[in-house]
Amino acid sequence: MADVAEAESLLLQFLEEATGLQPPTTFRASPQRASFAAAVEEALTRAQEEVLQFVTSHRSDIDAVFLFAEEIQHELRSLKVHLEAVLPACIHRQIQQGLFKLPGLKQQLRKSTAVVDALRSVMKVHLTLQEFSTAILLPRLVEAAAHLKSARNELALLQMAVEGAPLCSSIVSRCEACEQLLVDTSVQCWSSCWTLEPTRAGAVLELRFQVGQTTVSDLLLVLRGVDRLCPSVAQFANTLLSRFLKPLLSHEGYGLEVSASPHMQRVILEAMPCSSPGAAACTRPHEISTLTRLSSACGSLTALVRALRLFLVGPEGASDRTDQRQTGEDSTLMCALGDAFWSEMVRALCHDCLLACWEVEMQQADSTKEQVTSLVQAATETMSEMDQSLRRAGLARFATCASFAAELQCHAAKKYSQTLLRQTRLLLLDETAASCMVGGSASDESSSGAPSDWLPILHNFSRCRVSMRTIELARLLRRALVFACSADLKSSVVVYSHVRNLIELFVAAACAIRTASEPLVLHTTLLMSDDCAFLACCCISLDSEHTPRLPAPLCAHASLVDLAAMLREESQLLLHAVFSAQRDELVGIVEQGGPFSGVGESEEARWMAKSVLRRLEHQLRLLPAIWTETVPSVIGVQNLERLVETAVNVLLGKVQSLRHISERDCSILQSLLHGLCSTCEEILRATDLPSIGITIRAIRHCREVEWILGARLSQIRDRYLAGEFNSVLSCELMHLLRAMYDPAALQSDQHSHFMALLQLEMTNTTNSFASFQGRDSTAI
């Protein structure tokens, strides 16, 4: 039913549009149905006439359309036939050919796209560089730097897309020229930001906040971007250091005046000598107190920091806490002057000003510990204000002045220790042979260089010669211990440790002399031995005098006794080294003479023996000057007699080792031994020192051998039987007799009894010596 109603509605709508009459709402039992049907029929007749008239008037066109339709139909049938005739293989081949051409087309498309992008990049670079040229002329350096950076980035993209193109090389050259232009312009602008004018009294530095349309802060960022910040600012920083900081913080009486004019866009720094009555004392640092000098210096530096902040950051940024930049770094524009400048400023304030004034005041005034503590606290407060000024300027990592002032005594101790070490090194490197006699009766030589203030220490010290550098070192050690006793604990530890280090350094220097590969210089080595003994005595005295007065708990652990033992040991080693060197030299001289055989028969052997004896006697005559004028008398006599004994025994050993001694050999050997004994006796008499008896026994032994070489066998027999040989042993006598006489003469009836007794004594002596060795080994 719904479909019938819908169809009826559509029909009524159509009739209304076709006839122009309002159709009845229904066709069932309607009185208007007949009239409405006539109207419809009339409308149909009229439409038929119109269609017939249209077809008649357009007959030619309609025929042409029908003809064209027939041709199209014919063509479609022909196309259908041809399409049905195409094989599937042909279609597949054509598709493959199309697919084969597709990658090439895509590659060509990519190349074309890349060329288009490259041309766009070239256009962007060109436009950006034009904007750079416009900005650099104004000059607007920040804008110019931004344009140049943009051009560089675009050029980097272009170089990745097009490699090795001549166009890229040309653009790179143009960018490099623009970058150099930016560098030159920036450096020139920075040079015009500040002007230094030397004056007769000091210097005037004028700082400008802006150049053209570029502020100093922006200019510093541009210089940092082109990697010219450090070279450009270095000259400015050096000017500040040399013209303002160093004169201000040194004791030259300079002051610093700062006049800032934010509205005039400039700051003027003027360094000049102090002119006020109170400041005139700056030229005489010993007449001005540490706090006054420090307060004046800190006030001037605070004004300088504010002026530099106003110059580098600008009037707008100077009111802020810091001026952090978009680089992401923690540094501020104040750090553009470089770590060297700010570090040097803080160092000069702490060391050249505060520490120097502190040392002068401590040397000229005997202050109590309470006064020293109060002065340190006041200096710390003044330096704290300087630290706050640095922090406000964004230089927190350089704000170390207060911590330095709090540890002022320790820093003074470290500086004093470094000075002490430097003086000690100079003393140890001093090659002069200046020395004096000290100890015992030599105390009256204080007027000629001996340490008169060390007389109590040297009262029990053996008389010897000590170098002046060691005496000066002892004075330095004493002053250092006095300093340590008057300082606080931390400073005392620093100074006391350096005192020990200096003594150990002296021991190392002595050891270096002893172990050097070059031959020993005898006088220098013996003098160093005396120096070690003298310094050991000083260590004992200084330890007993100053260690109990050191601050607790250092006094309970400090001791120089172990160093005294090291010095004594080194002194003995140096003595032994000199003794060994001279002993080896004497033995070497005798060994150069050969076996001393045939000296009476051979002219060459006789000349060689006499030459060796002359050299040996000359060397022996040099010994007293070495051993009796430097080391203590007891040690000198001991070593001198042992060296003389060595020379005598070595020559006697040569004689006793001969297997045959002729009569002429006996005469020559007797004269050689007589000359050696006479020389030794002359040396001992010339020394005028008490002998210990070693050399006397050796000379007596040599005299007896000399007598045996010139005596007859009967005389030797009679003296032996009388028991007058005190030094020559029976074995030595037997060996000499067998070398001097034939066996027949020794075994004759006249001498057989004498030889038997001599042989018996030799046997008893040998058995006694063997028995003694057995008992000794059993005891061990």
Steps between C-alpha positions, in 0.01 A plus 500: 500500500781734575641444151160573333463820701849608409436427129170696511680795658765500232237481222303793636818705523586419139153595370512828687833588344389389150153665485544791734168407672439390850419130473240344722619343819367163378372342181229304665143636452624849428274740299806671355644189356355555150607859469848418633531208252412733212765739612751222511414384155531854366842528659616175345380612154685828536820321608480264206475792264800665655707185474401451139587859421842463674583180318397649166714807552805305618479200274846544357660520840315199627599299196864597557480392861351165406772456236774584754346255742515227242868581435575485869320171524707371210822620661407339830439168328841531325671594829338204666637273231850648534493479881396138480794445258766635747687217678553502880881466447509826308312674776745358758800615297366850470435509875859385570639771274299758690625369833860505372474868413345587837832513713666721245207732505505507880875573505454775246223637717727497808779676313261758378368548854857530636585759237191696592589480874860603426383799302271595786791468746721711276228760488466496880879531548512787255216684669647435846841632399336809355331558836840441668660768282226744589533429876880519508499851355282651774665325697258256661745228583261267683261501206790457257634206699155338501471540121846358448420202722178437306692516173756257635229253603332523160836457331566187704171352377589599144841335525343177621259504204748608232856387557795646312297749295685816389203700617555376860865605492400847391241527775752370758751765395236768531400376849863498610542856378188602690625327814835679477314827452297428813819419694677817388198717571450345845864543595498858377183574698654345814813712456285811492315397820791596727776759484814515714676831551823493702555798721802634684380357830314188387245410233138571401281229344168602339246223439200548268182294531400500132652529154252595230190287550691220683544485876814365663318193632372413152842572356659252744248234394587565135872474575442174683298372201788570259758358745674837550392570856816392682752672267295818493443524875855391589651840420229675702557265794878548481450877500286478813758277670808703415354853524253463785510176702874461551564865593198491728594180685874559510671726754536788258235724658254497212125559526210436263215741428188378317243737350203324341245686287224261386310784332812609314563135406858485630728413795831672576776327701788713622812363673714752683721532809314552826481867583314505831702541823387163629566330171843653460634233729431246225843580365641371829329163556665446838323813634146387413311220672388184327129575545529853361687381196257211449188717537631751249587228248164321541306825458684582179453147365128506584463822303698345216274192493188720491646708218592192297155354559341823380726494195467133403137434594355847442288733715190282458661166576721635777202527732426130471673232700665344196455513125468137395511450125328254270821302450408292804834567670525605865748777426389862467619785292721601792701185437580624149820652639621147558597288798854635486383855573266423789729236647792742482291773663405273791856366524651848503255614767570198720873452449645830379290719727368314806775242544781748428363754750450222753864389472627855540282560805594168661870571453484847653263442790503231767129425509334262740289211381182687601600801290584277206163324525315833517687628196416184304130536584493864391678413173251216442204737540651748252570224250144366544366829371726462198362149443144632511587757237638225276193284551268787411697538179449133412854397594420260783775253409760772556362602838775338709640806676331434836617140514855618426483759778366240744805284427737796492743359757520171314561678168769710664659181632491343154656807342765511772568131441536555126740785565691275737519227239618745235774634728609147587527406134712805434725406791538143379579620147761744629837376377714739703740340748446753779535331839611562857617303801230424754478298819724476801771763503387637165217695659710815503479508119148645511636835391632343181178329399429231759145495638530686830130442574561124486775488764285309755430235240864465398643483850538121485548481124840379379718764339472482121441712191138559395379675187327836535200376302433233763528756778251719313272199452511435875396861561212459257386184677513673835295798376249261346453315828458831682229587246333161552497546877319835472240392238179301526488123466432480126773749415745331737441166330574657160821668613622205708445258212704730274778510759521122484485513120791744490715275718410201284588707193841571652551128565404426138753760377773340712406155370515632142856622557601163640337288227594719203667327207771767482807472726456649844627847578668410827485836676136557399399152609671532840341843544160346424571232760570770759184681386293187562650455848444869579139487380440184706621685810269790410205261463551366851525850646205640304288201592562549871457878479191546280302173485344541849375848399315383187117505512333189631467225388792563260746531785423144611589349162766732358863392515820568306703226666442255214632757254807553718570126477467517120743792487755321719477190285548704184796677658668165573427378145659812353809451717524139394462599134791745522712251691427223248579729207837602646584145608426371149714778355798409720466131421469581129821703509694209654345251259621705204858418602460134413638213712818695607715205395850558363513864605873469560575319177271681252526872437139518381365318809709725727375816326139374522533422872651841581235676294223318685660586834521871408133508402407313817696741719343799324152360552573432867619858553162623374304302759551727805354802320189297418439323829633733768356832374138394437367213712527472880852428622428151638331386177772665290784329688330161482447514125840657434688227688292230334585636159871519589482146634335391174780649291771341718330158511440492126868570430609245762269247340673556169841444659390191695346344190836489317641150445856614432678803639859558393752705688452799270122456531535515877687829477236663274207363701664614822533854366136496384370389839727748678363788292140390560550472876669839515212659309241342730681614812530849355127509431409392851735755657357778281140432601574576867203282599480216752557168324298186570798270437390327180753669278778467759468119489498503120813718485675281758415198286639673191820599686561141607454373141735777384764383754459136394563591135834665594622254769704180482345165579697470825380840615141401421552176695645675805221760510233235462647287777517812715125560439540846353259454209176656626307544178633249244332161532688176475328406173594838347859459616519146360368621162752785482792273592406244236482778241829663604726192559566168340356190667853368561593806700183474704558128575864536600614385842538858613137591428313169507401540865368853429294378200359209705387736775347730241315211336375377840367846586325517164334163568389602851362829371305321227356243745407771748324696231309190382397417858382857554292487183342170613403641840362812340282306252370276782405804706317649205 
